[in-house]
Amino acid sequence: MERFIFEKLIEWKNSPYRKPLILKGVRQVGKTWILKEFGKRYYENTAYFNFDEHEEYKEFFETTKDVARLIQNLSMASGQKILPEKTFIVFDEVQDCPNVINSMKYFYENAPEYHIACAGSLLGIALAKPSSFPVGKVNFMQINPMSFSEFLLANGDENLMNFLKSVEDITPIPAAFYNPLCEKLKMYYITGGMPESVLMWTEARDVEAMQNALSDIIGAYERDFGKHPDVTEFPKISMIWKSIPSQLAKENKKFIYKVVKEGARAREYENALQWLADARLVHKVFRNKAPRLPIAAYDDISAFKIYLVDVGILRRLSQLSPTAFGEGNRLFTEFKGALSENYVLQALTTQFEIEPRYWSQSNPPYEVDFIIQRENDIFPIEVKSELNTQSRSLKKYQEIFGDEVKLRIRFSLDNLKIDGDVLNIPLFMADYTDKLIGLALEGRK
């Protein structure tokens, strides 16, 4: 299955400023396959080292920091050929190997001729720990679940994906493309973007196997909760995880600790929640008080919403049956549109450097689902999962912040159009939000 991250990896390989690469991503998102496939496509050979499978390799990094000796020891022990520039070196499952991670500093400083990448399932947790780390000596790259565009490619719908890429103006999408794209998006809500789940559907068309794949992935995540160094945090992490569908089913999706457990307090559960965020299993979206720069300066860190890493994981964790596919627009409207919001957030986080926020006020109650920073402008976003696209909150936001709002954005089942300063983006075009905002702004000059 083709992954768009290959384009970024090629840029990394060819960059004169290339540093050792750390590839981050949740378990079973495809990190190992991507690195092996990249090595197969763009190098003479790949030298692959799995530090979970071969723990004895860790000893090499405990006794020396000399890169030449490390390369010699690894090559002799594994029987793999390692040549400067020609070999892609992959260190996998390094999350429990601080010496391996720290060695990246010496690869960068003393042996830049070696092309090397590290990956690990809970690397976000490991990197959050206060330990020796090669600050400024590595490049980071994040691999996310497959996007809807990648899903289309995997499903054999290259024509639909190419059409979406070809859109260069804000005009309605013809029905010949619009209708099948809506149907494919419903299928994506069911499978999500985890490669194994997508594979079970796109190649085998096996719904039961797809369901089992998602269950197995969720089970693997839940077993990882036990890897928290404080055993008392395990049940708290598990309760937060299982509460997320209930949190998102509320009209007001602000995270409420008492939904996790009656009487729960923030200070009792905030470490467990942070573990999930560091592991990138959840997205933590803070409330923002005003659309001004720097955006983080206006965060209300006491109020936030929690979404899952993948819309398919959310659908499976919520125990919503795949039969919902045939029930009109139910997938778009279920859980107060939570699946649509989760899907849109996934698309936004891959396109914009700054994490999205949301905006709300309590009296009277208004809430804009997300606000994003694009260059030096901030845009409000609402996600409408039904055909009724009237938005009191977007209107109120514009009334309050006036000239600061260059464009308001609404995702819905309506067609692509611009109405005054409101850009309506069909849900299936979320992967092209950045491009469409640019086209809309250009057209309004």
Sequence and secondary structure as in RCSB ss.txt:
>XXXX:A:sequence
MERFIFEKLIEWKNSPYRKPLILKGVRQVGKTWILKEFGKRYYENTAYFNFDEHEEYKEFFETTKDVARLIQNLS
MASGQKILPEKTFIVFDEVQDCPNVINSMKYFYENAPEYHIACAGSLLGIALAKPSSFPVGKVNFMQINPMSFSE
FLLANGDENLMNFLKSVEDITPIPAAFYNPLCEKLKMYYITGGMPESVLMWTEARDVEAMQNALSDIIGAYERDF
GKHPDVTEFPKISMIWKSIPSQLAKENKKFIYKVVKEGARAREYENALQWLADARLVHKVFRNKAPRLPIAAYDD
ISAFKIYLVDVGILRRLSQLSPTAFGEGNRLFTEFKGALSENYVLQALTTQFEIEPRYWSQSNPPYEVDFIIQRE
NDIFPIEVKSELNTQSRSLKKYQEIFGDEVKLRIRFSLDNLKIDGDVLNIPLFMADYTDKLIGLALEGRK
>XXXX:A:secstr
   THHHHHHHHHH TT   EEEE  TTSSHHHHHHHHHHHHSSEEEEEETTT GGGHHHHHH   HHHHHHHHH
HHHT    TTTEEEEEES TT HHHHHTHHHHHHH TTSEEEEE TTHHHHHHSSS   TTS EEEE  S  HHH
HHHHTT HHHHHHHHH  SS    HHHHHHHHHHHHHHHHH S HHHHHHHHTT  HHHHHHHHHHHHHHHHHHG
GGSSSGGGHHHHHHHHHHHHHHHTSSS    HHHHSTT  HHHHHHHHHHHHHTTSEEEEEEESSS SSGGGGEE
EEEEEEEES HHHHHHHTT  GGGGGSTTHHHHHHHHHHHHHHHHHHHHHH SS  EEEEEETTEEEEEEEEEET
TEEEEEEE  SS    HHHHHHHHHHGGG S EEEEESS SEEETTEEEEEGGGGGGHHHHHHHHHHHT 
